[in-house]
Amino acid sequence: MEADESPAEPALPPSPPSPPSPASPESPAPPKPEPSEAHARQLLLEEWGPLGEGLRLPTHLSWRLIFLRRPLYRNLLRSPNPEGINIYEPAPSTGPTRKPLEALGNFRGWIIRTEELQADRSWTVKQQCVDLLAEGLWEELLDDEQPDITIMDWYEDSRLDTCVYELHVWLLAADRRTVIAQHHVAPRTSGRGRPGCWLQVSHVFRQYGPGVRFVHFMHKTKNRKEAGGLRRTRVTDSSVSVQFRE
């Protein structure tokens, strides 16, 4: 089992990452017929269950648009599993490597940097800043209903150090600097059991107050320098999602 120990909390979140480059154009698929306004509302309420029945949309939104964008109950992070790793199996043994992290998977949407530590250790720092309005949520929902914002992540019990993972999340106002709520955790593992298993961290922001427009997600994973290159702690299935409050 793991015991969570909070790291020193940064006073402010890092500078907002630049927007990711647009994806290369692909051949468009044949368009699917869009549902009517009434049918879109029916389909969404079937997905959301009774918690969504009392929802009223502002005049500038339509049920059809919400149906197409699906801002609730989906992962809002880009490339949540960059290396295609399956958490239901032990982390694959890859050994040290001299390749840059970006060459080991699809990291589109992530801002990546290295934070050097003493001796032979370092952190790989990956972050994204999710624009909630751009993802299809709306101000009235965020301010009045304040739906739950759920953070989840999985990291490898690599045994490269006492602490091999940190999670830092900030809920930000429209200026992307004002912090409305935040969560920081640095789990320590016991060292018992088989190394290489996956450990989960999660947090739910509830009743955080009005004004939230961005979620800044950042996690750090520990590396160790060896003769053959860098041995890394892997992380996968990161997620930021929004749900109605129970």
RALIN-V856195 format. One line per field, one symbol per residue. ss: DSSP state (h for helix, s for strand, l for the rest). psi: psi as a letter, one per 20 degrees, with the letter a starting at -180 (. if undefined). burial: I if it has 24 or more other C-alpha atoms within 12 Angstrom, else O. Layout:
ss = ???
psi = ???
burial = ???
This chain:
ss = lsssslllllllllllllllllllllllllllllllhhhhhhhhhhhhhhhhllllllllllhhhhhhhlllllllllllllllllllllllllllslllhhhhllllllssssssllllssssssssssslllllllhhhhhhhllsssssssssllllllllssssssssllllllsssssssssssllllllllssssssssllllllllsssssssssssssllssssllssssssssslll
psi = qqpppprppqhqrrppqqqqqqqpqrpqqpqqpqqrgghggggghhghahhihjppqrhiqqhgghghhmiqkqpiqqmimhjkpoijqqppoirqqjqqhhijaokpippprpoqaqckqrppppqqopohhhiirqghghgghmqqoppqqpqpmikirgpjqqpppppqahijhpphqqppqnqpqhiqapqirppqqqqppqlirripiqooppqpqqqpprhjbppqpqqrlqqpqpqqp.
burial = OOOOOOOOOOOOIIOIIOOOOOOOOOOOOOOOOOOOOOOOIOOIIOOIOOOIOOOOOOOOOIIIIIIOOIIIIIIIIIIIIIIOIOIOOOIOOOOOOOOOIOOOOOIIIIIOOOOOOOOOIIIIIIIIIIIIIOIIIIIOIIOOIIIIIIIIIIIIIIIIIOIIIIIIIIIIIOOIIIIIIIIIIIIIIOOOOOOIIIIIIIIIIIOIOIIIIIIIIIIIIIIIIOOOOIIIIIIIIIIIIIIIIO
